[in-house]
Amino acid sequence: MSMWRSWTKILTAAFMVTLFACNEDMPDEGDLSSIPYNPVSYDPNLPDYLPKLTTPADNPLTVDGINLGRHLFFDNILSGNGTMSCASCHDPKKAFTDGNAVSVGIDGISGKRSSMSLVNVGFTKNGLFWDGRAATLEDQALLPVTDPIELHTTWTDVENRLRSHASYPTLFRKAFGIKNKSEISKTLAAKAIAQYQRIILSVDSKFDRIRQGKEMFDDLELIGYSLFIDLEGSDLPDAECHHCHTLDLTTADAFFNNGLQFSTDLNGFKDMGRGKITGYLADNGKMRAPTLRNIFYSAPYMHDGSLKTIDEVLDHYNGHGKSSPNKDPLIRDLGLTPFHKEALIAFLHTLTDTSYLNNPLLQKPN
């Protein structure tokens, strides 16, 4: 009996050694190391009058990183029920907005704010979203996926879908040099989406060409420009535009109370905006001043989409907005005539630039 037990132990040990050796020889199905990883830097080739993009040292722009971000941006795989993507609320043909007053998520629930344009979003330094709650594009890219009103899923589920996908492991390998599917993570996905968003660049409008000395304003555009910036020596009124929409990016990268919401006190705003994030009473009701580049493609306007046309926007400011304790003092009676408004609109048209739609790295994958 003892001899039988001894033989059993010997055979079991031999089997385990053989099994271990076989497992060592079996290929790791998650292994990606055979796929080439040759990152190529991407140069956005910006005009010298624009600032540098806010690109973190640990997430430089690469062709493969942007390409991965492009696939993720347009892919419904990021939503809980597979019906929406980032592009659902940020359509390239609408200056990366959705054309709605407020955006609607996968469960048919309306949010309370309009989707912001992503044009030139890579220059932002002072917080993203209308209230500035995300410090970087990498932070921003994480939030819609888990928001119960937006894409309404979990990053754990998204990571599992990406790891088991036919194409994404290869795309992640080429973008970030990961060696195994298990390394696919929400952090890398957010980095790729952020890279994609950083190259949504408007740098070839008529205004840019004028800035570069290649074209000139016509008479009406020049009057609008003078109104916009309060050109020194002009006898035209100051339309007070440039304080919140500073050139050349046409945004001051800051937050203002522009008189859109009425309130008798600092706690009475329907949407607290920036104040909810900072905790400062004086910030209540303030919202980010968006870029005016491609403004004619991003209607309706304001954080709540309450103004449908540029004419309504100009009427709002010319009528000096609604009363509240911290309304910006520059929101005042401007005294603009119909001709002044026509000239301002002519100038705003010089900010139109859809050339980025020709960049293959921004287009929806086939």
Secondary structure, 3 states (H helix, E strand, C coil): CHHHHHHHHHHHHHHHHHHHHHHHHCCCCCECCCCCCCCCECCCCCCCCCCCCCCCCCCCCEHHHHHHHHHHHCCHHHCCCCCCCHHHHCEHHHCCECCCCCCECCCCCECCCCCCCCCCHHHCCCCECCCCCECCHHHHHHHHHHCCCCCCCCHHHHHHHHHCCCCHHHHHHHHHCCCEHHHCCHHHHHHHHHHHHHCCCCCCCHHHHHHCCCCCCCHHHHHHHHHHHCCCCCCCCCCCCCCCCCCCCCCCCCEECCCCCCCCCCCCCCCCEHHHHHCCHHHCCEEECCCCCCHHHCCCECCCCCECCHHHHHHHHHECCCCCCCCCCCCCECCCCHHHHHHHHHHHHCCCCCHHHHCHHHCCCC
